[in-house]
Amino acid sequence: MPTSFLEIVELPDGRIVLRRADDEEALVTLEFSSDAKGFLQGQHIEVAKAMFNIGVQMAGRLAEGGDVEQDGPRVLH
């Protein structure tokens, strides 16, 4: 992926996207349910920022040929 500035944007429909600053296309999209937003007491934007930050860091490590530590089986849920 070419180097460019990334931005986190909350869209009018409530989705939160990570995109290049010079492009409208989303690279990653997060959508919190109303239950999750209630549980997070309005702090869902901060949670989204943290999720994107860790994801970008991991992508950077992978792009540099680094290994991502993983103990045990991959469980996705």
Phi, psi and omega per residue, in radians:
M1 nan 2.246 3.125
P2 -1.077 2.611 3.129
T3 -1.266 2.195 3.049
S4 -2.757 2.905 3.117
F5 -1.292 2.433 3.086
L6 -1.884 2.613 3.091
E7 -2.359 2.638 3.057
I8 -1.863 2.200 -3.048
V9 -2.285 2.349 2.985
E10 -1.632 2.079 -3.119
L11 -1.395 2.795 -3.127
P12 -0.979 -0.464 3.136
D13 -1.492 0.065 3.075
G14 1.677 -0.229 3.093
R15 -1.217 2.620 3.123
I16 -2.039 2.207 -3.058
V17 -2.153 2.643 2.966
L18 -1.856 2.213 -3.120
R19 -2.588 2.864 3.026
R20 -1.213 2.508 -3.082
A21 -1.100 -0.460 -3.102
D22 -1.744 0.292 -3.080
D23 -2.519 2.499 3.134
E24 -1.500 -0.252 -3.080
E25 -1.312 2.301 3.141
A26 -1.331 2.374 3.007
L27 -1.496 -0.679 3.129
V28 -2.489 2.484 3.129
T29 -2.200 2.331 3.026
L30 -2.047 2.468 3.081
E31 -2.412 2.079 3.137
F32 -1.675 2.384 3.063
S33 -1.225 2.869 3.105
S34 -1.123 -0.573 3.077
D35 -1.112 -0.765 3.138
A36 -1.137 -0.727 3.111
K37 -1.082 -0.714 3.094
G38 -1.109 -0.760 3.128
F39 -1.081 -0.676 -3.121
L40 -1.429 -0.016 3.071
Q41 0.898 0.808 3.079
G42 1.417 0.056 -3.118
Q43 -1.695 0.340 -3.086
H44 -1.107 -0.488 3.098
I45 -1.137 -0.739 3.114
E46 -1.120 -0.693 3.099
V47 -1.128 -0.757 3.108
A48 -1.045 -0.761 3.119
K49 -1.028 -0.770 3.132
A50 -1.127 -0.719 3.132
M51 -1.113 -0.795 3.117
F52 -1.118 -0.720 -3.123
N53 -1.036 -0.849 3.134
I54 -1.119 -0.708 3.124
G55 -1.087 -0.743 3.128
V56 -1.166 -0.691 3.097
Q57 -1.078 -0.780 -3.133
M58 -1.141 -0.731 3.106
A59 -1.063 -0.689 3.098
G60 -1.092 -0.758 3.108
R61 -1.102 -0.741 3.131
L62 -1.132 -0.698 3.134
A63 -1.129 -0.518 3.119
E64 -1.457 0.033 3.135
G65 1.495 0.181 3.141
G66 -1.384 2.805 3.095
D67 -1.634 2.569 3.026
V68 -1.769 2.104 -3.101
E69 -1.114 2.401 3.112
Q70 -2.586 2.066 3.084
D71 -1.784 2.160 3.090
G72 1.389 -2.979 -3.093
P73 -1.246 2.689 3.069
R74 -1.441 2.087 3.091
V75 -1.980 2.077 3.115
L76 -1.964 2.049 3.098
H77 -2.735 nan nan
